[in-house]
Amino acid sequence: MLGPLEGELQRILPPNVELRGWLSRSELAGLYATAAGFVHVAEEDFGISMVEALAAGTPVIALNRGGARDIVRHGIDGLLVDHPDVSAVREAVDRVATGRWDRAALAARAGEFSTERFIERMSALLARLGSRRATS
C-alpha cells in the first residue's frame, strides 16, 4: 500500500506512468540509468534525488526554486520550469525527450556534489577564513 490515495491515483494514471512504492538503492539506480529524464517539481533546500539522477546520466526537469537552481543548469543538465503547472512540465518533458543529452557530462556534473568535493570546498573556505582572522 502506497497511501490512502493509491487507488484513486492508479485509476487516473496515463498508460505510460507507473506508480511505485519503496525501491532498493540498486532498483532506483537502475531506473535512473534507463530513464529518458527525471521530473522533480518540488521545492527543496538541496534535493539529492536530482543529483542521483544526474549521476546516472539522466537529465533533470526541476522547479526553478530552492536547491534545484544550484544543481540543474538550465539547458545543460536539464530544464528548470518556473511553475509546476501541467503545460510547463509537459513542454519540458517533450524538450528533454527530443533533446540530445551528454550522459557522461551529466554524470560528471553530479561529481560536483560529492563528499570529496564538499570537503575540498569547505576546507578551502575554512582556510580562507582562518587566514583572514590571522591577519586581522
N, CA, C and O atoms as a MOPAC input file, in Angstrom:
PM7 MOZYME 1SCF
protein

 N      0.85100 1    -1.18800 1     0.00000 1
 C      0.00000 1     0.00000 1     0.00000 1
 C      0.88800 1     1.24000 1     0.00000 1
 O      1.77800 1     1.37800 1     0.84000 1
 N      0.64000 1     2.13900 1    -0.94600 1
 C      1.42600 1     3.36200 1    -1.07000 1
 C      0.84200 1     4.51600 1    -0.27300 1
 O      1.54100 1     5.49200 1     0.00000 1
 N     -0.39200 1     4.42500 1     0.09400 1
 C     -1.02100 1     5.50000 1     0.84000 1
 C     -2.50600 1     5.54300 1     0.56100 1
 O     -3.01300 1     4.75200 1    -0.23500 1
 N     -3.20500 1     6.45000 1     1.20000 1
 C     -4.66000 1     6.46800 1     1.08700 1
 C     -5.17900 1     6.85000 1    -0.30300 1
 O     -6.32700 1     6.55200 1    -0.63200 1
 N     -4.35900 1     7.49500 1    -1.11100 1
 C     -4.80600 1     7.89700 1    -2.45000 1
 C     -4.35200 1     6.94000 1    -3.54900 1
 O     -4.56800 1     7.20900 1    -4.73100 1
 N     -3.72400 1     5.82400 1    -3.17100 1
 C     -3.16600 1     4.92000 1    -4.16900 1
 C     -4.20700 1     4.47000 1    -5.19300 1
 O     -3.95500 1     4.55300 1    -6.39500 1
 N     -5.34100 1     4.00800 1    -4.75600 1
 C     -6.37100 1     3.51700 1    -5.67700 1
 C     -6.82200 1     4.58600 1    -6.65200 1
 O     -6.92900 1     4.33400 1    -7.85300 1
 N     -7.08700 1     5.76900 1    -6.14500 1
 C     -7.51800 1     6.87700 1    -6.99600 1
 C     -6.44100 1     7.24400 1    -8.01000 1
 O     -6.73100 1     7.45600 1    -9.18700 1
 N     -5.19300 1     7.31700 1    -7.54100 1
 C     -4.09400 1     7.65100 1    -8.44400 1
 C     -3.90300 1     6.58300 1    -9.52200 1
 O     -3.67800 1     6.91400 1   -10.68600 1
 N     -3.99200 1     5.32000 1    -9.14700 1
 C     -3.83100 1     4.23100 1   -10.12100 1
 C     -4.88800 1     4.33700 1   -11.22500 1
 O     -4.59900 1     4.05800 1   -12.38800 1
 N     -6.09800 1     4.73600 1   -10.86600 1
 C     -7.18400 1     4.83800 1   -11.85300 1
 C     -6.96700 1     5.96800 1   -12.85100 1
 O     -7.40000 1     5.86100 1   -13.99800 1
 N     -6.30800 1     7.04900 1   -12.44200 1
 C     -6.18600 1     8.20900 1   -13.33300 1
 C     -4.83200 1     8.30600 1   -14.03600 1
 O     -4.62900 1     9.20100 1   -14.85700 1
 N     -3.90200 1     7.39500 1   -13.72500 1
 C     -2.59300 1     7.44100 1   -14.36600 1
 C     -2.68400 1     7.13400 1   -15.85600 1
 O     -3.42200 1     6.23600 1   -16.26100 1
 N     -1.94300 1     7.87000 1   -16.66800 1
 C     -1.88000 1     7.51200 1   -18.08700 1
 C     -1.12800 1     6.18500 1   -18.23600 1
 O     -0.41000 1     5.78200 1   -17.32100 1
 N     -1.28100 1     5.50900 1   -19.36600 1
 C     -0.67300 1     4.18400 1   -19.52500 1
 C      0.85600 1     4.17000 1   -19.46900 1
 O      1.44600 1     3.12200 1   -19.20700 1
 N      1.50500 1     5.30600 1   -19.70700 1
 C      2.96900 1     5.34400 1   -19.69600 1
 C      3.54800 1     5.73300 1   -18.33000 1
 O      4.74700 1     5.99200 1   -18.22300 1
 N      2.72100 1     5.77600 1   -17.29700 1
 C      3.17500 1     6.15300 1   -15.95800 1
 C      2.91200 1     4.98800 1   -15.00900 1
 O      1.84700 1     4.37100 1   -15.01500 1
 N      3.92100 1     4.71500 1   -14.20000 1
 C      3.82400 1     3.63600 1   -13.22300 1
 C      4.04900 1     4.21500 1   -11.83400 1
 O      5.02200 1     4.93200 1   -11.60400 1
 N      3.16000 1     3.90500 1   -10.92400 1
 C      3.27200 1     4.36000 1    -9.54300 1
 C      4.03900 1     3.30100 1    -8.77000 1
 O      3.65900 1     2.13100 1    -8.74800 1
 N      5.12700 1     3.73000 1    -8.13600 1
 C      5.98300 1     2.78500 1    -7.40900 1
 C      6.01700 1     3.14100 1    -5.93700 1
 O      5.88200 1     4.30500 1    -5.55900 1
 N      6.19700 1     2.13300 1    -5.11900 1
 C      6.41900 1     2.32200 1    -3.68900 1
 C      7.91200 1     2.37200 1    -3.42300 1
 O      8.69100 1     2.82900 1    -4.25900 1
 N      8.30000 1     1.89300 1    -2.24400 1
 C      9.70100 1     1.88900 1    -1.84600 1
 C     10.50700 1     1.03100 1    -2.79600 1
 O     10.05200 1    -0.03000 1    -3.22500 1
 N     11.71900 1     1.49300 1    -3.13100 1
 C     12.63600 1     0.75700 1    -4.00100 1
 C     13.98300 1     0.61800 1    -3.30800 1
 O     14.39500 1     1.48500 1    -2.53700 1
 N     14.66300 1    -0.49200 1    -3.59600 1
 C     16.02500 1    -0.63700 1    -3.07200 1
 C     16.93100 1     0.33900 1    -3.81800 1
 O     16.56600 1     0.85300 1    -4.87500 1
 N     18.10700 1     0.58800 1    -3.26300 1
 C     19.06200 1     1.50300 1    -3.91000 1
 C     19.41600 1     1.00600 1    -5.30200 1
 O     19.50700 1     1.80300 1    -6.23600 1
 N     19.61700 1    -0.30000 1    -5.45700 1
 C     20.00400 1    -0.83200 1    -6.77100 1
 C     18.85700 1    -0.71500 1    -7.76900 1
 O     19.09100 1    -0.40700 1    -8.93800 1
 N     17.63000 1    -0.95400 1    -7.33400 1
 C     16.48100 1    -0.77600 1    -8.23100 1
 C     16.35700 1     0.67800 1    -8.66500 1
 O     16.12600 1     0.96600 1    -9.84000 1
 N     16.51100 1     1.59000 1    -7.71600 1
 C     16.41200 1     3.01200 1    -8.01900 1
 C     17.50900 1     3.43900 1    -8.99200 1
 O     17.24100 1     4.17400 1    -9.94300 1
 N     18.74400 1     2.98100 1    -8.76100 1
 C     19.85900 1     3.31700 1    -9.65700 1
 C     19.58400 1     2.78800 1   -11.06700 1
 O     19.88200 1     3.46300 1   -12.05300 1
 N     19.02600 1     1.60500 1   -11.16200 1
 C     18.68300 1     1.04300 1   -12.46700 1
 C     17.62600 1     1.85500 1   -13.19500 1
 O     17.71300 1     2.05200 1   -14.40700 1
 N     16.63300 1     2.32400 1   -12.46300 1
 C     15.59200 1     3.16000 1   -13.07700 1
 C     16.15800 1     4.49800 1   -13.53800 1
 O     15.84300 1     4.96800 1   -14.63100 1
 N     16.99500 1     5.11000 1   -12.70000 1
 C     17.63900 1     6.36200 1   -13.10400 1
 C     18.44500 1     6.15700 1   -14.39200 1
 O     18.37800 1     6.97200 1   -15.31200 1
 N     19.19500 1     5.07600 1   -14.44400 1
 C     20.09900 1     4.82800 1   -15.57500 1
 C     19.36600 1     4.58600 1   -16.88400 1
 O     19.91900 1     4.83600 1   -17.95600 1
 N     18.14400 1     4.10800 1   -16.81700 1
 C     17.39900 1     3.81000 1   -18.04600 1
 C     16.34300 1     4.85900 1   -18.37300 1
 O     15.66100 1     4.75800 1   -19.39300 1
 N     16.20700 1     5.85700 1   -17.52000 1
 C     15.18300 1     6.88500 1   -17.73200 1
 C     15.61800 1     7.88800 1   -18.79900 1
 O     16.80300 1     8.18700 1   -18.94300 1
 N     14.65500 1     8.39200 1   -19.53000 1
 C     14.93000 1     9.45300 1   -20.50400 1
 C     15.07400 1    10.79100 1   -19.79600 1
 O     15.72300 1    11.70100 1   -20.31200 1
 N     14.47300 1    10.91600 1   -18.62000 1
 C     14.53900 1    12.14100 1   -17.84600 1
 C     13.98100 1    11.91100 1   -16.45900 1
 O     13.31100 1    10.91000 1   -16.20600 1
 N     14.25800 1    12.84100 1   -15.56400 1
 C     13.78200 1    12.76400 1   -14.19000 1
 C     13.04600 1    14.05700 1   -13.87200 1
 O     13.60200 1    15.14300 1   -14.03200 1
 N     11.80900 1    13.95000 1   -13.42700 1
 C     10.99200 1    15.12100 1   -13.12000 1
 C     10.94100 1    15.30600 1   -11.60700 1
 O     10.56700 1    14.39700 1   -10.86600 1
 N     11.32600 1    16.50300 1   -11.16600 1
 C     11.32300 1    16.83800 1    -9.73700 1
 C     10.74500 1    18.25000 1    -9.61000 1
 O     11.47700 1    19.23500 1    -9.71200 1
 N      9.45800 1    18.34200 1    -9.39200 1
 C      8.81900 1    19.66300 1    -9.33300 1
 C      8.37300 1    19.99700 1    -7.90800 1
 O      7.23700 1    20.40800 1    -7.67100 1
 N      9.29200 1    19.81000 1    -6.97700 1
 C      9.06700 1    20.20100 1    -5.59300 1
 C     10.19300 1    21.14600 1    -5.19900 1
 O     11.27600 1    21.11500 1    -5.78400 1
 N      9.93200 1    21.97900 1    -4.21200 1
 C     10.97700 1    22.89500 1    -3.74200 1
 C     11.65800 1    22.28600 1    -2.52700 1
 O     11.01000 1    21.95400 1    -1.53500 1
 N     12.97800 1    22.14500 1    -2.62000 1
 C     13.78100 1    21.61000 1    -1.52600 1
 C     15.02200 1    22.46500 1    -1.36300 1
 O     15.42800 1    23.18000 1    -2.28000 1
 N     15.61600 1    22.38200 1    -0.18400 1
 C     16.86800 1    23.10700 1     0.03100 1
 C     17.98200 1    22.54000 1    -0.83000 1
 O     18.81700 1    23.28800 1    -1.34000 1
 N     18.00200 1    21.22400 1    -0.99800 1
 C     19.03600 1    20.60600 1    -1.82900 1
 C     18.39000 1    19.68900 1    -2.85600 1
 O     18.29800 1    20.08000 1    -4.02000 1
 N     17.94800 1    18.52300 1    -2.50400 1
 C     17.30200 1    17.62300 1    -3.44400 1
 C     18.25300 1    16.56500 1    -3.98400 1
 O     18.62300 1    16.59900 1    -5.15700 1
 N     18.65000 1    15.62600 1    -3.13000 1
 C     19.62100 1    14.60000 1    -3.50200 1
 C     19.14100 1    13.75600 1    -4.67200 1
 O     19.96600 1    13.25200 1    -5.43400 1
 N     17.83700 1    13.58300 1    -4.84000 1
 C     17.33900 1    12.75900 1    -5.94100 1
 C     17.73000 1    13.35400 1    -7.29800 1
 O     17.95000 1    12.60900 1    -8.25400 1
 N     17.81800 1    14.67100 1    -7.39400 1
 C     18.25100 1    15.28400 1    -8.64800 1
 C     19.70600 1    14.93800 1    -8.94000 1
 O     20.06300 1    14.65700 1   -10.08400 1
 N     20.53700 1    14.95900 1    -7.91600 1
 C     21.95000 1    14.60900 1    -8.08800 1
 C     22.08500 1    13.13200 1    -8.43900 1
 O     22.92100 1    12.76800 1    -9.26700 1
 N     21.27700 1    12.28200 1    -7.82300 1
 C     21.30900 1    10.85400 1    -8.14900 1
 C     20.93500 1    10.61300 1    -9.60400 1
 O     21.54900 1     9.78400 1   -10.27500 1
 N     19.93800 1    11.32700 1   -10.09000 1
 C     19.54800 1    11.18400 1   -11.49700 1
 C     20.69300 1    11.62900 1   -12.40300 1
 O     21.02600 1    10.93900 1   -13.36700 1
 N     21.28900 1    12.76500 1   -12.10300 1
 C     22.42400 1    13.23900 1   -12.89900 1
 C     23.57400 1    12.23300 1   -12.87700 1
 O     24.21000 1    11.99600 1   -13.90400 1
 N     23.84300 1    11.64400 1   -11.71500 1
 C     24.92500 1    10.66900 1   -11.58900 1
 C     24.71000 1     9.48200 1   -12.52300 1
 O     25.67200 1     8.85800 1   -12.97300 1
 N     23.45800 1     9.17400 1   -12.81000 1
 C     23.13300 1     8.08300 1   -13.73000 1
 C     23.12100 1     8.55800 1   -15.18100 1
 O     22.84700 1     7.77700 1   -16.09200 1
 N     23.42000 1     9.84200 1   -15.39400 1
 C     23.43800 1    10.38500 1   -16.74800 1
 C     22.07500 1    10.78300 1   -17.26500 1
 O     21.85700 1    10.84500 1   -18.47500 1
 N     21.15600 1    11.05300 1   -16.35600 1
 C     19.78000 1    11.37700 1   -16.72800 1
 C     19.50100 1    12.85700 1   -16.53800 1
 O     19.73000 1    13.38800 1   -15.45100 1
 N     19.00900 1    13.54300 1   -17.57800 1
 C     18.68600 1    14.96800 1   -17.42400 1
 C     17.51900 1    15.16400 1   -16.45800 1
 O     16.66000 1    14.29400 1   -16.31000 1
 N     17.50900 1    16.32200 1   -15.80900 1
 C     16.52400 1    16.61100 1   -14.76600 1
 C     15.62100 1    17.76500 1   -15.18000 1
 O     16.08300 1    18.77900 1   -15.70300 1
 N     14.35100 1    17.59400 1   -14.94200 1
 C     13.37800 1    18.68000 1   -15.06400 1
 C     13.02400 1    19.05000 1   -13.63300 1
 O     12.54500 1    18.20800 1   -12.87400 1
 N     13.25400 1    20.29900 1   -13.26000 1
 C     13.04200 1    20.69600 1   -11.87200 1
 C     12.37200 1    22.05800 1   -11.79100 1
 O     12.42200 1    22.86100 1   -12.72300 1
 N     11.75400 1    22.28600 1   -10.66400 1
 C     11.14500 1    23.57800 1   -10.37600 1
 C     12.26300 1    24.59400 1   -10.15200 1
 O     13.22700 1    24.31400 1    -9.44000 1
 N     12.13500 1    25.75000 1   -10.75000 1
 C     13.16100 1    26.78400 1   -10.69300 1
 C     13.13000 1    27.50000 1    -9.33700 1
 O     12.88800 1    28.70400 1    -9.25300 1
 N     13.38300 1    26.72300 1    -8.28400 1
 C     13.39200 1    27.24400 1    -6.92100 1
 C     14.33500 1    26.40100 1    -6.07400 1
 O     14.71800 1    25.29800 1    -6.46300 1
 N     14.69800 1    26.92100 1    -4.93800 1
 C     15.46400 1    26.15800 1    -3.96300 1
 C     16.76200 1    25.59800 1    -4.51100 1
 O     17.42800 1    26.22100 1    -5.33900 1
 N     17.10900 1    24.41300 1    -4.03500 1
 C     18.35800 1    23.77800 1    -4.39900 1
 C     18.47300 1    23.40400 1    -5.85600 1
 O     19.58400 1    23.24600 1    -6.36400 1
 N     17.35600 1    23.25900 1    -6.54300 1
 C     17.40300 1    22.91300 1    -7.97400 1
 C     18.21300 1    23.94100 1    -8.75700 1
 O     18.88300 1    23.59000 1    -9.72900 1
 N     18.16000 1    25.17900 1    -8.35100 1
 C     18.92600 1    26.23600 1    -9.03500 1
 C     20.43100 1    26.02000 1    -8.92600 1
 O     21.18700 1    26.44100 1    -9.80200 1
 N     20.86200 1    25.37000 1    -7.86100 1
 C     22.28600 1    25.09200 1    -7.68800 1
 C     22.70600 1    23.81100 1    -8.40400 1
 O     23.86900 1    23.65900 1    -8.77800 1
 N     21.77900 1    22.90900 1    -8.59000 1
 C     22.09100 1    21.59400 1    -9.14700 1
 C     21.91400 1    21.55800 1   -10.66400 1
 O     22.79200 1    21.07600 1   -11.38000 1
 N     20.80100 1    22.05900 1   -11.15000 1
 C     20.46100 1    21.95700 1   -12.57400 1
 C     20.76100 1    23.27600 1   -13.27800 1
 O     20.18400 1    24.31500 1   -12.95900 1
 N     21.66500 1    23.20900 1   -14.23000 1
 C     21.93800 1    24.38000 1   -15.08100 1
 C     21.01700 1    24.25400 1   -16.28700 1
 O     21.13500 1    23.32300 1   -17.08500 1
 N     20.09900 1    25.20700 1   -16.40500 1
 C     19.06500 1    25.16000 1   -17.43000 1
 C     19.67200 1    24.97700 1   -18.82900 1
 O     20.54300 1    25.74100 1   -19.24600 1
 N     19.20300 1    23.96900 1   -19.52800 1
 C     19.66200 1    23.70100 1   -20.88600 1
 C     20.94900 1    22.89700 1   -20.95300 1
 O     21.35600 1    22.47100 1   -22.03400 1
 N     21.59500 1    22.68400 1   -19.81000 1
 C     22.85300 1    21.93300 1   -19.78200 1
 C     22.65500 1    20.59100 1   -19.08000 1
 O     23.00200 1    19.54000 1   -19.61900 1
 N     22.09300 1    20.64000 1   -17.87100 1
 C     21.87200 1    19.43500 1   -17.07500 1
 C     20.41100 1    19.00300 1   -17.09800 1
 O     20.04600 1    17.97400 1   -16.52900 1
 N     19.59900 1    19.78400 1   -17.74800 1
 C     18.16300 1    19.54000 1   -17.79000 1
 C     17.45600 1    20.86400 1   -17.99300 1
 O     18.00600 1    21.79000 1   -18.58900 1
 N     16.24600 1    20.94700 1   -17.49900 1
 C     15.45100 1    22.15900 1   -17.66800 1
 C     14.82700 1    22.57500 1   -16.35100 1
 O     14.43500 1    21.73800 1   -15.53800 1
 N     14.74000 1    23.88300 1   -16.15300 1
 C     14.07000 1    24.44100 1   -14.98300 1
 C     12.73900 1    25.03900 1   -15.43500 1
 O     12.68000 1    25.78400 1   -16.41300 1
 N     11.68600 1    24.70600 1   -14.71900 1
 C     10.36900 1    25.27400 1   -15.02600 1
 C     10.00000 1    26.25500 1   -13.92700 1
 O     10.24700 1    26.01000 1   -12.74600 1
 N      9.40400 1    27.36600 1   -14.33100 1
 C      9.06600 1    28.41100 1   -13.36500 1
 C      7.83200 1    28.09200 1   -12.53700 1
 O      7.71700 1    28.52600 1   -11.39100 1
 N      6.91200 1    27.33300 1   -13.11700 1
 C      5.66200 1    26.99900 1   -12.42800 1
 C      5.37100 1    25.51300 1   -12.60700 1
 O      5.55700 1    24.97400 1   -13.69800 1
 N      4.91600 1    24.84700 1   -11.54600 1
 C      4.67500 1    23.40800 1   -11.64900 1
 C      3.33000 1    23.05600 1   -12.28100 1
 O      2.67400 1    22.10200 1   -11.86300 1
 N      2.92200 1    23.82600 1   -13.28500 1
 C      1.64300 1    23.51300 1   -13.92100 1
 C      1.85400 1    22.46900 1   -15.02000 1
 O      2.96400 1    22.29300 1   -15.52400 1
 N      0.79100 1    21.79400 1   -15.37200 1
 C      0.85400 1    20.67300 1   -16.30400 1
 C      1.45500 1    21.07800 1   -17.64600 1
 O      2.27500 1    20.33900 1   -18.19200 1
 N      1.07700 1    22.20800 1   -18.17900 1
 C      1.57700 1    22.58700 1   -19.50100 1
 C      3.07900 1    22.86500 1   -19.48300 1
 O      3.78200 1    22.48800 1   -20.42100 1
 N      3.58000 1    23.51300 1   -18.44000 1
 C      5.01500 1    23.79600 1   -18.35300 1
 C      5.82200 1    22.51300 1   -18.21000 1
 O      6.86200 1    22.35300 1   -18.84900 1
 N      5.34300 1    21.60100 1   -17.37400 1
 C      6.04700 1    20.33400 1   -17.18000 1
 C      5.98000 1    19.49300 1   -18.44800 1
 O      6.97300 1    18.88200 1   -18.84300 1
 N      4.81500 1    19.46000 1   -19.08600 1
 C      4.66800 1    18.68900 1   -20.33000 1
 C      5.61700 1    19.21400 1   -21.41600 1
 O      6.24800 1    18.42700 1   -22.12200 1
 N      5.71500 1    20.52200 1   -21.54600 1
 C      6.63300 1    21.11300 1   -22.52800 1
 C      8.08100 1    20.73000 1   -22.21500 1
 O      8.85300 1    20.39500 1   -23.11300 1
 N      8.43700 1    20.78300 1   -20.93800 1
 C      9.79800 1    20.41200 1   -20.54500 1
 C     10.06200 1    18.93200 1   -20.81700 1
 O     11.14500 1    18.57800 1   -21.28200 1
 N      9.10100 1    18.07300 1   -20.54000 1
 C      9.25200 1    16.63700 1   -20.82300 1
 C      9.46900 1    16.42000 1   -22.31500 1
 O     10.33300 1    15.63600 1   -22.70900 1
 N      8.69600 1    17.10500 1   -23.14100 1
 C      8.86600 1    16.98800 1   -24.59700 1
 C     10.25800 1    17.44200 1   -25.01800 1
 O     10.90000 1    16.79000 1   -25.84200 1
 N     10.72500 1    18.54800 1   -24.46200 1
 C     12.06200 1    19.06000 1   -24.81700 1
 C     13.16900 1    18.11200 1   -24.36600 1
 O     14.14100 1    17.90200 1   -25.09100 1
 N     13.02700 1    17.54500 1   -23.18500 1
 C     14.03800 1    16.59100 1   -22.70100 1
 C     14.01600 1    15.34000 1   -23.57200 1
 O     15.06900 1    14.81800 1   -23.93700 1
 N     12.83000 1    14.86200 1   -23.90600 1
 C     12.70600 1    13.62700 1   -24.69300 1
 C     13.26900 1    13.78200 1   -26.10500 1
 O     13.76500 1    12.81400 1   -26.68200 1
 N     13.19700 1    14.96500 1   -26.65500 1
 C     13.67000 1    15.16400 1   -28.03200 1
 C     15.06100 1    15.77900 1   -28.08400 1
 O     15.63500 1    15.91800 1   -29.16400 1
 N     15.60200 1    16.14600 1   -26.94200 1
 C     16.92100 1    16.78200 1   -26.90300 1
 C     18.05000 1    15.76600 1   -26.92200 1
 O     17.84200 1    14.56400 1   -26.75900 1
 N     19.24300 1    16.28500 1   -27.12600 1
 C     20.45500 1    15.45300 1   -27.06400 1
 C     21.17200 1    15.79100 1   -25.76700 1
 O     21.52500 1    16.94300 1   -25.51700 1
 N     21.37800 1    14.77400 1   -24.95400 1
 C     21.98900 1    14.97200 1   -23.64700 1
 C     23.24500 1    14.11900 1   -23.56400 1
 O     23.22800 1    12.93900 1   -23.91600 1
 N     24.31800 1    14.70900 1   -23.10400 1
 C     25.58600 1    14.01300 1   -22.93400 1
 C     25.56900 1    13.34600 1   -21.56600 1
 O     25.82600 1    13.99300 1   -20.55100 1
 N     25.26400 1    12.04600 1   -21.54200 1
 C     25.10500 1    11.32800 1   -20.28600 1
 C     26.38100 1    11.36700 1   -19.44000 1
 O     26.30900 1    11.43300 1   -18.21300 1
 N     27.53400 1    11.32700 1   -20.08500 1
 C     28.79800 1    11.38100 1   -19.33500 1
 C     28.97300 1    12.75500 1   -18.68400 1
 O     29.44700 1    12.84900 1   -17.55100 1
 N     28.59600 1    13.81300 1   -19.39000 1
 C     28.70100 1    15.16100 1   -18.82400 1
 C     27.71700 1    15.34200 1   -17.66700 1
 O     28.03200 1    16.01100 1   -16.68300 1
 N     26.54000 1    14.75400 1   -17.78100 1
 C     25.56600 1    14.83300 1   -16.69300 1
 C     26.10200 1    14.12300 1   -15.45900 1
 O     25.98800 1    14.63400 1   -14.34500 1
 N     26.69000 1    12.94100 1   -15.66000 1
 C     27.27000 1    12.19500 1   -14.53800 1
 C     28.42400 1    12.98500 1   -13.91100 1
 O     28.57400 1    13.00600 1   -12.69000 1
 N     29.22800 1    13.62800 1   -14.74400 1
 C     30.33200 1    14.43500 1   -14.23300 1
 C     29.80300 1    15.60100 1   -13.39500 1
 O     30.40300 1    15.95800 1   -12.38000 1
 N     28.70500 1    16.18300 1   -13.80700 1
 C     28.09400 1    17.27800 1   -13.04600 1
 C     27.73700 1    16.82300 1   -11.63600 1
 O     27.92100 1    17.57100 1   -10.67600 1
 N     27.23100 1    15.60900 1   -11.50900 1
 C     26.87300 1    15.09100 1   -10.19100 1
 C     28.10100 1    15.02500 1    -9.28500 1
 O     27.97800 1    15.15900 1    -8.06700 1
 N     29.27500 1    14.82300 1    -9.86300 1
 C     30.51000 1    14.77700 1    -9.09600 1
 C     30.80000 1    16.07000 1    -8.35500 1
 O     31.51700 1    16.06900 1    -7.35500 1
 N     30.24500 1    17.17500 1    -8.84100 1
 C     30.41000 1    18.46300 1    -8.15900 1
 C     29.77800 1    18.45700 1    -6.77400 1
 O     30.08300 1    19.31600 1    -5.94700 1
 N     28.90000 1    17.49400 1    -6.51700 1
 C     28.18500 1    17.42500 1    -5.24500 1
 C     28.63100 1    16.24000 1    -4.39500 1
 O     27.93900 1    15.84300 1    -3.45700 1
 N     29.79300 1    15.67900 1    -4.72900 1
 C     30.30900 1    14.52700 1    -3.99400 1
 C     30.81900 1    14.94200 1    -2.61800 1
 O     31.07000 1    16.11900 1    -2.36000 1
 N     30.96600 1    13.96100 1    -1.74900 1
 C     31.51700 1    14.21100 1    -0.41600 1
 C     32.91900 1    14.80100 1    -0.52100 1
 O     33.26300 1    15.74700 1     0.18700 1
 N     33.71600 1    14.23000 1    -1.40900 1
 C     35.09500 1    14.71400 1    -1.57200 1
 C     35.12500 1    16.17900 1    -1.98500 1
 O     35.91100 1    16.97000 1    -1.46300 1
 N     34.26200 1    16.52500 1    -2.92500 1
 C     34.20600 1    17.91500 1    -3.40600 1
 C     33.73700 1    18.84900 1    -2.29000 1
 O     34.25300 1    19.95800 1    -2.14700 1
 N     32.76400 1    18.40300 1    -1.50500 1
 C     32.27700 1    19.20200 1    -0.37800 1
 C     33.40400 1    19.46600 1     0.60900 1
 O     33.60400 1    20.60100 1     1.04100 1
 N     34.13900 1    18.41800 1     0.96600 1
 C     35.23800 1    18.56100 1     1.92300 1
 C     36.30200 1    19.50500 1     1.37100 1
 O     36.83300 1    20.34700 1     2.09600 1
 N     36.60500 1    19.36000 1     0.09900 1
 C     37.59500 1    20.23200 1    -0.54900 1
 C     37.16900 1    21.69800 1    -0.46700 1
 O     37.96500 1    22.55600 1    -0.08400 1
 N     35.93200 1    21.98100 1    -0.82300 1
 C     35.45200 1    23.37300 1    -0.79800 1
 C     35.33600 1    23.91900 1     0.61800 1
 O     35.66800 1    25.07600 1     0.87500 1
 N     34.85700 1    23.06900 1     1.54500 1
 C     34.72600 1    23.52700 1     2.93000 1
 C     36.09900 1    23.78700 1     3.53000 1
 O     36.27600 1    24.76600 1     4.25400 1
 N     37.06200 1    22.94100 1     3.24700 1
 C     38.42800 1    23.14400 1     3.75100 1
 C     39.01800 1    24.43800 1     3.20900 1
 O     39.65300 1    25.19000 1     3.94900 1
 N     38.81300 1    24.69900 1     1.93200 1
 C     39.31900 1    25.93400 1     1.33100 1
 C     38.66400 1    27.15800 1     1.97700 1
 O     39.33300 1    28.15400 1     2.25100 1
 N     37.36400 1    27.07700 1     2.21700 1
 C     36.66000 1    28.17900 1     2.86100 1
 C     37.19300 1    28.41500 1     4.27700 1
 O     37.45200 1    29.55400 1     4.66600 1
 N     37.35100 1    27.34700 1     5.03200 1
 C     37.85400 1    27.48800 1     6.39900 1
 C     39.28200 1    28.03600 1     6.41200 1
 O     39.64300 1    28.83400 1     7.27700 1
 N     40.08600 1    27.59900 1     5.44700 1
 C     41.45900 1    28.11500 1     5.35800 1
 C     41.44500 1    29.60800 1     5.06100 1
 O     42.21600 1    30.36400 1     5.65100 1
 N     40.57000 1    30.04200 1     4.14700 1
 C     40.47400 1    31.47700 1     3.84100 1
 C     40.00900 1    32.26000 1     5.06300 1
 O     40.55400 1    33.31900 1     5.37300 1
 N     39.00500 1    31.73700 1     5.75400 1
 C     38.50900 1    32.42700 1     6.94300 1
 C     39.57400 1    32.47500 1     8.03600 1
 O     39.69500 1    33.47900 1     8.73800 1
 N     40.34800 1    31.39700 1     8.18600 1
 C     41.41900 1    31.36000 1     9.17200 1
 C     42.51800 1    32.33000 1     8.83700 1
 O     43.07400 1    32.96700 1     9.73200 1
 N     42.84800 1    32.46000 1     7.56100 1
 C     43.91800 1    33.39300 1     7.17700 1
 C     43.45100 1    34.84300 1     7.34900 1
 O     44.26300 1    35.70900 1     7.67300 1
 N     42.18900 1    35.11600 1     7.14300 1
 C     41.66100 1    36.47400 1     7.38100 1
 C     41.74100 1    36.81800 1     8.85800 1
 O     42.11300 1    37.93000 1     9.23200 1
 N     41.39100 1    35.85700 1     9.68300 1
 C     41.40000 1    36.09100 1    11.12300 1
 C     42.82200 1    36.31200 1    11.62700 1
 O     43.05500 1    37.14200 1    12.50600 1
 N     43.76900 1    35.56500 1    11.06600 1
 C     45.17700 1    35.67300 1    11.49400 1
 C     45.77600 1    37.02900 1    11.11200 1
 O     46.68300 1    37.51800 1    11.78500 1
 N     45.27600 1    37.62800 1    10.04600 1
 C     45.81700 1    38.91400 1     9.59900 1
 C     45.06500 1    40.09500 1    10.18100 1
 O     45.46800 1    41.24100 1     9.98000 1
 N     43.99600 1    39.84400 1    10.88900 1
 C     43.19100 1    40.93000 1    11.45600 1
 C     43.76700 1    41.45700 1    12.74800 1
 O     43.20200 1    42.37300 1    13.34700 1

